[in-house]
Amino acid sequence: MDAALVTAIAGLIGGLVAAAAAMYGTRASSRATREGNALTGYDNLTNQLQEERQEMREELRTLRHELAAERMETSRLKQVVKDMGGTP
């Protein structure tokens, strides 16, 4: 084999190795992008759930206050009925 043939073969092998490396790099990059998108989506869903949970806690707090107020009003009205001589 002469030097020109060895150089040509080395060039072909180098080109194949470069192509394989580029394909692997592209796959790794796309996998990293997918994983990044999955994590971002997970974070977004987690944030949304936490916001909804906070809203539900506030609504529950409001409803508990309303229930307590209505129970006090009911108790007051029962006492008024008793004071008037009736039975609640």
C-alpha positions as CSV (number, residue, x, y, z in Angstrom):
1,M,0.0,0.0,0.0
2,D,1.3,3.4,-0.8
3,A,0.9,6.5,1.3
4,A,-1.9,7.9,-0.9
5,L,-4.1,4.8,-0.4
6,V,-3.5,4.8,3.3
7,T,-4.4,8.5,3.5
8,A,-7.6,7.9,1.5
9,I,-8.6,5.0,3.7
10,A,-7.9,7.1,6.8
11,G,-9.9,9.9,5.4
12,L,-12.9,7.6,4.8
13,I,-12.6,6.1,8.2
14,G,-12.3,9.5,9.8
15,G,-15.4,10.7,7.9
16,L,-17.4,7.7,9.1
17,V,-16.3,8.3,12.7
18,A,-17.2,11.9,12.4
19,A,-20.6,11.1,11.0
20,A,-21.2,8.5,13.8
21,A,-20.2,11.1,16.4
22,A,-22.5,13.7,14.9
23,M,-25.4,11.2,15.0
24,Y,-24.7,10.3,18.6
25,G,-24.4,13.9,19.5
26,T,-27.7,14.8,17.9
27,R,-29.4,11.9,19.7
28,A,-27.9,12.9,23.0
29,S,-29.0,16.5,22.4
30,S,-32.5,15.6,21.5
31,R,-32.7,13.2,24.5
32,A,-31.5,16.0,26.8
33,T,-34.1,18.4,25.3
34,R,-36.9,15.9,25.8
35,E,-35.8,15.3,29.4
36,G,-35.6,19.0,29.9
37,N,-39.1,19.5,28.5
38,A,-40.4,16.7,30.8
39,L,-38.9,18.4,33.8
40,T,-40.2,21.8,32.8
41,G,-43.7,20.3,32.3
42,Y,-43.5,18.5,35.7
43,D,-42.5,21.8,37.4
44,N,-45.3,23.6,35.7
45,L,-47.9,21.0,36.8
46,T,-46.5,21.0,40.3
47,N,-46.8,24.8,40.5
48,Q,-50.4,24.7,39.1
49,L,-51.3,22.1,41.7
50,Q,-49.8,24.1,44.5
51,E,-51.7,27.2,43.4
52,E,-55.0,25.2,43.2
53,R,-54.3,23.8,46.6
54,Q,-53.8,27.2,48.1
55,E,-57.0,28.5,46.4
56,M,-58.9,25.5,47.9
57,R,-57.5,26.2,51.3
58,E,-58.7,29.8,51.1
59,E,-62.1,28.7,49.9
60,L,-62.3,26.1,52.8
61,R,-61.4,28.8,55.3
62,T,-64.1,31.1,53.9
63,L,-66.7,28.3,54.1
64,R,-65.8,27.4,57.6
65,H,-66.2,31.1,58.7
66,E,-69.6,31.2,56.9
67,L,-70.7,27.9,58.6
68,A,-69.6,29.2,62.0
69,A,-71.6,32.4,61.5
70,E,-74.7,30.5,60.4
71,R,-74.4,28.2,63.5
72,M,-74.2,31.2,65.7
73,E,-77.2,32.7,64.1
74,T,-79.1,29.4,64.4
75,S,-78.2,29.2,68.1
76,R,-79.3,32.8,68.6
77,L,-82.6,32.2,66.9
78,K,-83.2,29.0,69.0
79,Q,-82.6,31.1,72.1
80,V,-85.1,33.7,70.9
81,V,-87.7,31.0,70.4
82,K,-87.0,29.6,73.9
83,D,-87.2,33.1,75.4
84,M,-90.7,33.5,73.7
85,G,-91.8,30.3,75.3
86,G,-91.6,28.0,72.4
87,T,-89.6,24.9,71.7
88,P,-86.9,25.0,69.0
